Amino acid sequence: MSEPRAVLAEFGTHIPDDVEVVVSDSTAIVRYLVLPLRPAATDGFSEEQLAALVTRDTMIGVVQATK
């Protein structure tokens, strides 16, 4: 993918310029997983509450988790 920021912008995700974007392609043997950044003000959340914030799109890195 030659312009990952442009592709993410199509999903409504805008990555700040100071954040490095790395594109890795999955294969039949290797799969990549994105661990979403924990949203602010979720310190008191239980594991269940945090898990509810995780979606397919947060796991593939096209959107950030939000509360």
C-alpha positions as CSV (number, residue, x, y, z in Angstrom):
1,M,0.0,0.0,0.0
2,S,1.7,3.1,-1.2
3,E,-0.5,5.7,0.6
4,P,-1.8,4.2,3.9
5,R,-2.8,7.5,5.4
6,A,-5.0,8.3,2.4
7,V,-6.7,4.8,2.7
8,L,-7.3,5.3,6.4
9,A,-8.7,8.7,5.7
10,E,-11.3,7.1,3.5
11,F,-12.4,5.2,6.6
12,G,-12.6,8.5,8.5
13,T,-9.3,7.8,10.4
14,H,-6.8,10.6,10.4
15,I,-3.4,9.7,11.8
16,P,-1.3,12.6,13.2
17,D,1.9,13.3,11.3
18,D,4.1,12.4,14.3
19,V,2.6,8.8,14.3
20,E,4.5,6.2,12.2
21,V,2.3,4.1,9.9
22,V,3.6,0.6,9.1
23,V,1.8,-1.6,6.6
24,S,2.3,-5.4,6.9
25,D,0.5,-7.9,4.7
26,S,-1.0,-11.0,6.3
27,T,-0.3,-14.4,4.6
28,A,-1.9,-17.8,5.0
29,I,0.7,-18.5,7.8
30,V,1.1,-15.1,9.4
31,R,-1.7,-12.8,10.7
32,Y,-1.1,-9.4,12.3
33,L,-3.2,-8.0,15.1
34,V,-3.4,-4.3,16.1
35,L,-3.8,-3.7,19.9
36,P,-6.0,-0.6,20.1
37,L,-4.7,2.4,22.1
38,R,-6.7,2.6,25.3
39,P,-9.1,5.6,25.2
40,A,-8.5,8.3,27.7
41,A,-10.6,8.3,30.9
42,T,-11.1,4.5,31.0
43,D,-8.8,3.8,34.0
44,G,-11.7,2.6,36.1
45,F,-13.1,0.4,33.4
46,S,-13.5,-3.4,34.0
47,E,-12.1,-5.9,31.6
48,E,-15.6,-6.4,30.2
49,Q,-16.1,-2.7,29.7
50,L,-12.8,-2.4,27.9
51,A,-13.5,-5.4,25.8
52,A,-16.8,-3.8,24.7
53,L,-14.8,-1.0,23.1
54,V,-12.9,-3.3,20.8
55,T,-14.4,-3.8,17.4
56,R,-13.3,-5.4,14.2
57,D,-12.1,-2.0,12.9
58,T,-10.0,-1.3,16.0
59,M,-8.4,-4.7,15.7
60,I,-7.3,-4.1,12.1
61,G,-6.2,-0.6,12.9
62,V,-8.5,1.5,10.7
63,V,-10.2,3.3,13.7
64,Q,-9.3,4.1,17.2
65,A,-11.2,2.7,20.2
66,T,-13.6,5.2,21.7
67,K,-15.7,5.1,24.8
